[in-house]
Amino acid sequence: MSSRRSLKPKGGKVRVPVAAGPRSKTAPRATASKVSPAAQGLRTPGAWLEAAVRWYEEREVALGQIATNAHDEALYLILRTLEIPLEAPPSVLDRKLSAAQQAKLDVVFRRRIGDRVPAAYLTHEAWLGSHRFYVDERVIIPRSYFLELIPDALARRLPRRGATAARMIDVCTGSGCLAILLAHGFPGVTVDACDVSSDALQVAKRNVREHGLGQRIKLFQSDVLAGVPAAKYDVILSNPPYEPSALVDTQAPEFAAEPRLAHDGGEDGLAIVRKLLAQSRDRLWPHGFVVTEVGGLRAAIDREFAALRPQWLPTNDGTDCVVLFDAKYLMR
């Protein structure tokens, strides 16, 4: 997935990446190989950063889960490994490292570049805007264009710009990140969230608790909406599995490390989207809508669901891969 804002190590404070963008990409597979050892004399964070960028490029390491360029991701890993604040000034890159610190960095970059372990699984965190989420191998690493659309773009579609919205649901919630963004973006709204994976729901439960939203977000194990108790929603939101199975088979190791269940949308990528739209017909208020991210499936959506009058929401990079379906067309 693409579209990440850059870190700024020069001329300002160092900043954590802000995740947005599509969910996956393919890249050449690489065999595990050793990263240059700490004994090469990498005695400052800046020296490690320069070397790491070179290693990323030499090994053709896949990016897009934390940042879209090697510099930003490597800097993030260095700061987290050394327990340096992400808002630290650039001067931290000139600090002298102890042997123990060099050894820690050596282990981290061997795992990231040699073993191709996603950076977020090494740090057990991912960010959407200013919001931090716990992640591990049970969930896909949070990244979504919904970061750009919650709350304003959704509120504009609701009566009184969302002021009266009462209930929303995040389908295929994974880590719970989008349900949490909805709860933060719409303070008066009750948010439900569901996922077919019990493992993912354990991670979501932790994130809901850490964000202090246990009274406002309810979690359900459900195959799309089938297992969610009967309720009407103002907004049904989803970032479902939408990659065609054949594409998932060729994913780079970093993306293959994520649960396949979170990527695989069936033969043409639309299996979950079809199910979502069918199950949403009697779950929406008349003013409500379904909004879902669909990656590169725009042409297929426009062709198959033309009668539902799909509306494409603009995103900053022009991908425009988030589609909205009004209840009035779904209910026909």
Residue pairs with C-beta under 8 A, 6 or more apart in sequence:
1 21
1 22
1 23
1 24
1 25
1 64
1 65
1 143
2 21
2 22
2 25
2 64
2 68
2 317
2 319
3 20
3 21
3 22
3 68
3 145
3 315
3 316
3 317
3 319
4 17
4 18
4 19
4 20
4 21
4 64
4 66
4 67
4 68
4 72
5 17
5 18
5 20
6 17
6 67
6 69
6 72
7 14
7 15
7 16
7 17
7 67
7 71
7 72
7 75
7 76
8 14
8 15
9 49
9 71
9 75
9 90
9 93
10 90
11 90
12 90
13 87
13 88
13 89
13 90
14 75
14 79
14 86
14 87
14 88
14 89
14 90
14 92
15 86
15 87
16 76
16 86
16 127
17 66
17 67
17 72
17 73
17 76
17 127
18 127
18 128
18 129
18 147
19 65
19 66
19 126
19 127
19 128
19 141
19 142
19 143
19 144
19 147
20 128
20 143
20 144
20 145
20 147
20 148
20 316
21 64
21 68
21 143
21 144
21 145
21 317
21 319
22 143
22 145
22 293
22 295
22 296
22 319
22 321
23 140
23 143
23 144
23 239
23 242
23 243
23 262
23 263
23 293
23 295
24 64
24 243
24 247
24 248
24 251
24 255
24 263
24 295
25 62
25 64
25 252
25 255
26 247
26 250
26 251
26 252
26 255
27 60
27 62
27 252
27 254
28 60
28 252
29 252
29 253
30 59
30 60
30 61
30 116
30 253
32 114
32 115
32 116
33 59
33 113
33 114
34 110
34 114
35 55
35 106
35 109
35 110
35 113
35 114
36 51
36 55
37 106
38 99
38 102
38 103
38 105
38 106
40 51
41 47
42 48
42 51
42 97
42 102
42 105
43 96
43 97
43 102
44 93
44 94
44 95
44 96
44 97
45 78
45 79
45 82
45 84
45 92
45 93
45 94
45 95
45 97
46 93
46 94
48 74
48 78
48 97
48 105
48 109
49 71
49 74
49 75
49 78
49 93
52 70
52 74
52 77
52 78
52 109
52 113
53 70
53 71
53 74
55 61
55 109
55 113
56 63
56 70
56 73
56 74
56 113
57 70
59 113
59 114
61 70
61 112
61 113
61 116
61 254
62 116
62 252
62 253
62 254
62 255
63 69
63 70
63 73
63 254
64 143
65 118
65 119
65 120
65 126
65 141
65 143
65 254
65 255
66 72
66 73
66 76
66 118
66 119
66 120
66 126
66 141
67 73
67 76
73 119
74 109
76 86
76 119
76 123
77 108
77 109
77 112
77 119
77 122
77 123
78 84
78 105
79 85
79 86
79 88
79 92
80 86
80 122
80 123
80 125
81 104
81 105
81 108
82 97
82 101
82 104
82 105
84 92
97 105
108 122
111 117
111 122
112 119
112 122
116 252
116 253
116 254
116 257
117 254
117 257
118 141
118 254
118 257
118 258
120 126
120 135
120 141
121 135
121 136
121 137
121 141
121 257
124 134
124 135
124 136
125 132
125 133
125 134
125 135
126 132
126 133
126 135
126 141
126 142
126 143
126 175
126 177
127 133
127 142
128 142
128 143
128 144
128 147
128 177
128 181
129 147
129 181
131 177
131 180
131 181
131 184
131 211
133 142
133 175
133 176
133 177
133 180
133 207
134 175
134 203
134 206
134 207
134 210
135 141
135 142
135 175
135 203
136 203
137 257
137 258
137 259
138 197
138 199
138 200
138 202
138 203
138 259
139 174
139 175
139 199
139 200
139 203
139 204
139 258
139 259
139 262
140 174
140 175
140 258
140 259
140 262
140 263
141 258
142 174
142 175
142 177
144 177
144 178
144 239
144 293
145 293
145 315
145 319
145 321
145 322
146 178
146 181
146 237
146 239
146 293
146 322
147 181
148 315
148 316
149 291
149 313
149 315
149 322
150 178
150 181
150 182
150 185
151 162
151 182
151 185
151 186
153 313
154 162
154 185
154 235
154 237
154 291
155 161
155 162
155 165
155 186
156 162
157 289
157 324
158 164
158 165
158 234
158 235
158 287
159 165
159 287
162 186
163 188
165 186
165 188
165 189
165 234
165 235
166 188
166 189
166 190
166 234
167 189
167 190
167 191
167 192
167 231
167 232
167 233
167 234
168 182
168 186
168 189
168 190
168 191
168 192
168 233
168 234
168 235
168 236
168 237
169 191
169 192
169 193
169 194
169 225
169 228
169 231
169 233
169 235
169 236
169 237
170 176
170 178
170 179
170 182
170 191
170 192
170 193
170 194
170 237
170 238
171 193
171 194
171 224
171 225
171 236
171 237
171 238
171 240
171 276
172 194
172 195
172 196
172 224
172 238
172 239
172 240
172 241
172 262
172 272
173 179
173 193
173 194
173 195
173 200
173 201
173 204
173 219
174 195
174 197
174 200
174 203
174 204
174 239
174 262
175 200
175 203
175 204
175 207
176 193
176 203
176 204
176 205
176 207
176 208
176 217
176 219
177 207
178 193
178 237
178 239
179 191
179 192
179 193
179 204
179 208
179 217
180 207
180 208
180 211
180 213
180 217
182 189
182 191
182 235
182 237
183 189
183 191
183 211
183 213
183 216
183 217
184 211
189 216
189 234
190 216
190 218
191 213
191 216
191 217
191 218
192 217
192 218
192 219
192 220
192 228
192 231
192 233
193 204
193 208
193 217
193 218
193 219
193 220
194 219
194 220
194 221
194 222
194 224
194 225
194 227
194 228
195 201
195 204
195 219
195 221
195 222
196 221
196 222
196 223
196 224
196 261
197 221
197 259
197 261
197 262
198 221
199 259
200 259
200 262
201 219
201 221
204 219
205 219
208 214
208 217
208 219
220 227
220 228
220 229
221 227
222 228
223 275
224 240
224 272
224 275
224 276
224 279
225 236
225 276
225 279
225 280
225 283
226 279
231 283
232 283
232 284
232 285
232 288
233 283
233 284
233 285
233 288
234 284
234 285
234 287
234 288
235 288
235 289
235 291
236 276
236 280
236 283
236 284
236 288
236 289
236 290
236 291
237 290
237 291
237 292
238 272
238 276
238 290
238 291
238 292
238 293
239 292
239 293
240 265
240 272
240 273
240 276
240 292
240 293
241 261
241 262
241 263
241 264
241 265
241 271
241 272
242 265
242 269
242 270
242 272
242 273
242 293
242 294
242 295
242 297
243 263
243 264
243 265
243 269
243 295
244 265
244 266
244 267
244 268
244 269
245 264
245 265
245 266
245 267
246 267
247 269
248 260
248 263
248 264
251 263
255 263
265 271
265 272
265 273
266 272
268 300
269 294
269 295
269 297
269 300
270 297
270 300
270 301
270 304
273 292
273 294
273 297
273 301
276 290
276 292
277 290
277 305
277 308
277 325
277 330
280 290
280 325
280 330
281 330
281 331
282 331
284 290
284 327
284 330
284 331
285 327
286 327
286 328
286 331
287 327
288 327
289 324
289 325
289 326
289 327
290 324
290 325
290 327
290 330
291 313
291 322
291 323
291 324
291 325
292 322
292 323
293 321
293 322
294 301
294 321
294 322
294 323
295 321
296 321
297 321
298 312
298 320
298 321
298 323
301 310
301 323
302 310
305 325
307 329
307 332
308 325
308 329
308 330
309 325
309 326
309 329
310 323
310 324
310 325
311 323
311 324
311 325
311 326
312 320
312 321
312 322
312 323
312 324
313 320
313 322
313 323
313 324
314 320
315 321
315 322
